[in-house]
Amino acid sequence: MDNNVNSIPIKNLCLYVDRFNPPYAGLIQNMLSICEKYGITIRSASSSADHLSSFDIQESDLCDMAIVLGGDGTILRGMDYYRTLCIPVLGINAGQLGFLASVEQVSLEKTIARIAKGDYIVEALPILKAKFPSGHCLTAVNDFSINRSMMGGILHFDLFVDDAKVAHMVGDGIVVSTPLGSTAYSLSCGGPILDPGLPAILIVPICPHSLSLRPLVVPDNLSVSIAIGALRGTGPVVSADGAASGTLRAGEMLSIIKDSGSCRIVRFSDHPGYYDKLGQKLGWGSRG
């Protein structure tokens, strides 16, 4: 990860909230008041404008930094939204787990004060790019998954790493993940947890019919391809960061590589590191 320690004082913020599960109005109003106190102009992300219209915030996606208020799902969508704009994202946990969040709600004023002074770090995290047979491409911060459809049977597919056929797989699908995404869908499928700084791509089968099939970690300079075999119904669904984004037919292949771009997130040098957060968020310090 590339760290930028020479951060600029923030004067303009964009606020991103999930219109399907927005934070309560009191939290938003409190944030607006704190930003005003520290001389920061706040605008609404275009996708959040409808929900934030009652707060009399100007709509704009042009800013020095974006703040995402919500849980991990909202923060992930905010990261996807601002990635193409090259705007760093600060996630503030207003949900449950908050693994992707940099800070908790209780630290809101302290956080705003610090970014107003330029006291923060921007980390560049790798992203993945998937290419469909049509040539259409998608990117993902966490992962791509191929899942059998509700009207389809068990999937048969071949896994390739570069030009080498690694395995023929039968099961419900497969997850191809960044190290950051290793604590998301791939973890629930039995995959390992990877340090976000590792130059790697994680491949995890979903409910494979062979017990010998295990998660695989490959260098991120290699390509990962999945070729779909014969189908007994409709084709599998391809999802990017949990959002259904297309389907595949028998004989088609999805190719995944590390993208040349990155996702920029805001961190603080004196906050708990990745491994401190890992133990806290996953409850490993509690008696089980």
C-alpha positions as CSV (number, residue, x, y, z in Angstrom):
1,M,0.0,0.0,0.0
2,D,1.1,3.5,-0.8
3,N,0.8,5.9,2.1
4,N,0.5,9.7,1.6
5,V,1.5,11.3,4.9
6,N,1.7,14.8,3.4
7,S,-2.1,15.2,3.5
8,I,-3.8,18.5,2.7
9,P,-6.2,20.2,5.2
10,I,-9.7,19.4,4.1
11,K,-12.0,22.3,3.2
12,N,-14.7,20.5,1.1
13,L,-16.4,17.2,2.0
14,C,-18.9,15.0,0.1
15,L,-21.3,13.1,2.3
16,Y,-22.4,9.6,1.1
17,V,-25.2,7.8,2.8
18,D,-27.2,4.7,1.7
19,R,-30.7,5.8,0.7
20,F,-32.0,2.2,1.5
21,N,-30.6,2.2,5.0
22,P,-29.6,5.8,5.9
23,P,-28.2,6.8,9.4
24,Y,-30.6,8.6,11.7
25,A,-31.2,12.3,11.1
26,G,-29.6,13.4,14.4
27,L,-26.2,11.9,13.4
28,I,-26.3,13.7,10.0
29,Q,-27.3,17.0,11.6
30,N,-24.5,16.6,14.2
31,M,-22.0,16.1,11.5
32,L,-23.2,19.2,9.6
33,S,-22.8,21.3,12.8
34,I,-19.3,20.0,13.4
35,C,-18.2,20.6,9.9
36,E,-19.4,24.2,10.1
37,K,-17.5,24.6,13.4
38,Y,-14.3,23.7,11.7
39,G,-14.9,25.7,8.5
40,I,-15.6,22.7,6.2
41,T,-18.1,22.9,3.4
42,I,-20.1,19.8,3.1
43,R,-22.0,18.6,-0.1
44,S,-24.2,15.7,-0.9
45,A,-23.1,12.9,-3.1
46,S,-25.4,12.8,-6.2
47,S,-26.6,9.3,-5.3
48,S,-27.6,10.5,-1.8
49,A,-29.1,13.8,-2.8
50,D,-32.8,12.6,-2.5
51,H,-32.3,11.5,1.1
52,L,-30.2,14.5,2.1
53,S,-32.4,17.2,0.4
54,S,-34.1,18.0,3.7
55,F,-30.8,19.1,5.2
56,D,-30.3,21.9,2.6
57,I,-27.0,20.5,1.3
58,Q,-25.8,21.4,-2.1
59,E,-25.4,18.4,-4.5
60,S,-21.9,17.7,-5.8
61,D,-19.4,14.9,-6.2
62,L,-16.4,17.3,-6.4
63,C,-14.6,17.5,-3.1
64,D,-11.3,17.0,-1.3
65,M,-12.6,13.9,0.6
66,A,-15.7,11.8,0.9
67,I,-17.3,10.8,4.2
68,V,-19.4,7.6,4.2
69,L,-21.8,7.2,7.1
70,G,-23.0,3.6,7.5
71,G,-22.0,0.0,7.9
72,D,-19.7,-2.1,5.9
73,G,-22.1,-2.5,3.0
74,T,-22.6,1.3,2.7
75,I,-18.9,2.0,3.1
76,L,-18.1,-0.5,0.3
77,R,-20.6,1.1,-2.0
78,G,-19.2,4.5,-1.2
79,M,-15.7,3.2,-2.0
80,D,-16.9,1.9,-5.3
81,Y,-18.7,5.2,-6.0
82,Y,-15.7,7.5,-5.4
83,R,-13.0,5.3,-6.7
84,T,-13.4,6.4,-10.3
85,L,-13.3,10.0,-9.1
86,C,-9.9,9.5,-7.3
87,I,-11.4,10.9,-4.1
88,P,-10.3,9.4,-0.8
89,V,-13.0,7.9,1.3
90,L,-13.3,8.1,5.1
91,G,-15.7,5.5,6.5
92,I,-17.5,6.3,9.8
93,N,-19.3,3.3,11.3
94,A,-23.0,3.9,11.7
95,G,-23.8,0.2,11.3
96,Q,-23.0,-3.1,13.1
97,L,-19.6,-4.6,12.4
98,G,-17.9,-1.6,10.7
99,F,-14.8,-3.6,9.6
100,L,-14.2,-1.2,6.7
101,A,-14.7,1.9,8.8
102,S,-11.7,4.0,9.9
103,V,-13.5,5.5,13.0
104,E,-16.5,5.0,15.1
105,Q,-19.4,7.6,15.6
106,V,-18.1,8.6,19.0
107,S,-15.0,10.0,17.5
108,L,-16.8,12.1,14.9
109,E,-15.8,15.6,16.2
110,K,-12.2,14.6,16.8
111,T,-12.0,13.1,13.3
112,I,-13.4,16.2,11.6
113,A,-10.9,18.3,13.6
114,R,-8.0,16.2,12.4
115,I,-8.9,16.2,8.7
116,A,-9.4,20.0,8.9
117,K,-5.7,20.2,9.9
118,G,-4.6,17.6,7.4
119,D,-3.8,15.1,10.1
120,Y,-4.5,11.8,8.3
121,I,-3.1,9.2,5.9
122,V,-4.4,8.1,2.5
123,E,-3.9,4.4,1.7
124,A,-4.2,3.1,-1.8
125,L,-5.8,-0.4,-1.9
126,P,-5.8,-2.7,-4.9
127,I,-8.9,-3.5,-6.9
128,L,-9.8,-6.2,-9.3
129,K,-11.1,-6.0,-12.9
130,A,-13.2,-8.6,-14.6
131,K,-13.7,-8.9,-18.3
132,F,-16.8,-10.5,-19.8
133,P,-16.8,-12.4,-23.1
134,S,-18.5,-9.3,-24.7
135,G,-15.5,-7.2,-23.7
136,H,-17.4,-5.4,-21.0
137,C,-15.4,-4.8,-17.9
138,L,-16.3,-4.3,-14.2
139,T,-14.2,-3.5,-11.2
140,A,-14.5,-4.5,-7.5
141,V,-12.9,-3.4,-4.3
142,N,-13.7,-6.6,-2.3
143,D,-14.5,-9.4,-4.7
144,F,-16.1,-11.0,-7.7
145,S,-18.3,-14.0,-7.3
146,I,-19.9,-16.5,-9.7
147,N,-23.0,-18.1,-8.1
148,R,-25.4,-20.6,-9.6
149,S,-28.8,-19.0,-10.4
150,M,-32.1,-19.9,-8.6
151,M,-33.2,-21.6,-11.8
152,G,-29.9,-23.4,-12.5
153,G,-28.4,-26.6,-11.3
154,I,-25.0,-27.3,-9.8
155,L,-22.2,-25.5,-11.7
156,H,-19.5,-27.2,-13.6
157,F,-16.5,-24.9,-14.4
158,D,-12.8,-24.9,-15.0
159,L,-10.4,-22.7,-13.1
160,F,-7.3,-21.2,-14.9
161,V,-4.4,-19.2,-13.5
162,D,-2.8,-17.5,-16.4
163,D,-2.8,-20.2,-19.1
164,A,-2.6,-23.2,-16.7
165,K,-5.8,-25.2,-15.9
166,V,-5.7,-25.6,-12.2
167,A,-9.0,-27.5,-11.5
168,H,-12.3,-28.7,-12.8
169,M,-14.8,-27.6,-10.1
170,V,-18.4,-28.7,-9.4
171,G,-20.4,-26.7,-6.8
172,D,-22.3,-23.6,-6.1
173,G,-19.7,-21.2,-7.5
174,I,-16.5,-19.4,-6.7
175,V,-15.2,-16.1,-5.1
176,V,-12.2,-14.2,-6.4
177,S,-11.2,-11.6,-3.8
178,T,-8.7,-8.9,-3.0
179,P,-6.8,-9.2,0.3
180,L,-9.2,-6.5,1.7
181,G,-12.2,-8.6,0.7
182,S,-10.8,-11.7,2.4
183,T,-12.8,-10.8,5.5
184,A,-16.1,-10.6,3.5
185,Y,-17.8,-13.2,1.4
186,S,-14.7,-15.4,0.9
187,L,-14.3,-15.7,4.7
188,S,-17.9,-17.0,5.1
189,C,-17.0,-19.6,2.3
190,G,-14.1,-20.9,4.4
191,G,-11.3,-18.7,2.9
192,P,-8.3,-17.4,4.8
193,I,-7.8,-13.8,6.1
194,L,-5.1,-12.0,4.1
195,D,-3.2,-8.8,5.2
196,P,-4.5,-6.0,2.9
197,G,-0.9,-5.2,2.0
198,L,-0.2,-8.5,0.4
199,P,0.2,-8.5,-3.4
200,A,-2.2,-11.4,-3.8
201,I,-5.5,-12.6,-5.3
202,L,-7.6,-15.1,-3.2
203,I,-9.7,-17.8,-4.9
204,V,-12.3,-19.6,-2.8
205,P,-14.7,-22.3,-4.1
206,I,-18.3,-22.1,-2.9
207,C,-19.6,-25.4,-1.5
208,P,-17.5,-27.6,-3.8
209,H,-18.5,-31.2,-4.3
210,S,-14.9,-32.4,-3.9
211,L,-13.4,-32.1,-0.4
212,S,-9.9,-31.8,-1.9
213,L,-10.7,-28.4,-3.4
214,R,-9.3,-25.7,-1.1
215,P,-8.8,-21.9,-1.2
216,L,-5.9,-20.8,-3.3
217,V,-3.8,-17.6,-3.0
218,V,-1.9,-16.5,-6.1
219,P,0.3,-13.5,-6.9
220,D,-1.6,-10.5,-8.1
221,N,0.4,-10.2,-11.4
222,L,-1.4,-13.3,-12.6
223,S,-4.8,-13.6,-14.2
224,V,-7.6,-15.8,-12.9
225,S,-10.2,-17.2,-15.4
226,I,-13.3,-19.2,-14.9
227,A,-14.8,-21.1,-17.9
228,I,-18.4,-22.3,-17.5
229,G,-19.2,-25.9,-18.5
230,A,-22.5,-27.4,-19.5
231,L,-25.6,-26.0,-17.7
232,R,-28.9,-27.5,-16.6
233,G,-30.9,-24.3,-16.6
234,T,-30.1,-20.6,-16.6
235,G,-26.5,-19.5,-16.4
236,P,-24.7,-18.3,-13.2
237,V,-24.8,-14.8,-11.9
238,V,-21.6,-12.7,-11.7
239,S,-21.6,-10.2,-8.8
240,A,-19.1,-7.4,-8.2
241,D,-18.9,-6.4,-4.5
242,G,-22.2,-8.2,-3.9
243,A,-24.1,-6.5,-6.7
244,A,-25.4,-8.7,-9.5
245,S,-23.7,-7.4,-12.6
246,G,-24.2,-10.0,-15.4
247,T,-24.6,-13.7,-16.3
248,L,-22.5,-16.3,-18.1
249,R,-23.6,-18.9,-20.6
250,A,-22.1,-22.4,-21.2
251,G,-18.7,-22.2,-22.8
252,E,-18.1,-18.6,-21.8
253,M,-15.2,-17.4,-19.7
254,L,-14.8,-14.6,-17.1
255,S,-11.2,-13.3,-16.8
256,I,-10.1,-11.4,-13.6
257,I,-6.9,-9.4,-13.1
258,K,-5.6,-6.8,-10.8
259,D,-6.7,-3.4,-12.1
260,S,-4.2,-0.6,-12.8
261,G,-6.2,1.8,-10.5
262,S,-6.7,1.7,-6.8
263,C,-9.2,2.6,-4.1
264,R,-8.1,5.4,-1.8
265,I,-9.1,5.3,1.8
266,V,-8.4,7.5,4.8
267,R,-6.7,6.2,7.9
268,F,-5.1,7.7,11.0
269,S,-1.6,6.8,12.1
270,D,-2.4,6.5,15.8
271,H,-5.5,4.4,15.4
272,P,-5.6,0.7,16.0
273,G,-3.9,-1.2,13.2
274,Y,-5.3,-3.9,11.0
275,Y,-4.5,-6.7,13.5
276,D,-5.9,-4.9,16.5
277,K,-9.1,-4.2,14.5
278,L,-9.2,-7.8,13.3
279,G,-9.3,-9.2,16.9
280,Q,-11.8,-6.5,18.1
281,K,-14.3,-6.8,15.2
282,L,-14.3,-10.6,15.0
283,G,-14.6,-11.0,18.7
284,W,-11.4,-13.0,19.1
285,G,-10.7,-11.4,22.5
286,S,-14.0,-12.7,24.0
287,R,-14.4,-16.0,25.7
288,G,-15.9,-18.6,23.4
